Amino acid sequence: MDLKSRKRLSILILLVLMPVYVIVAVSLMNWLDGQFGRQPIWVEVVIYLLLGILWAMPFKRVFRGVGKGE
């Protein structure tokens, strides 16, 4: 994939897919809160950290080298 198409795809990911992922992650946390009650703060921090890292894994190749010049 050339640099121009990777830049376009990364913008699409950040502007469209990232907000959708945030909504899904917060909905998941709200569902967990409703099902099991409020978790200790350290458990919530670990879950949010894992969700924050998890979203980037499939797109690592797209974002690599996007900030560099041609």
PyMOL commands that set and color helices and strands:
alter all, ss='L'
color gray80, all
select helices_A, chain A and resi 3-36+41-54+57-63
alter helices_A, ss='H'
color red, helices_A
deselect
rebuild
show_as cartoon
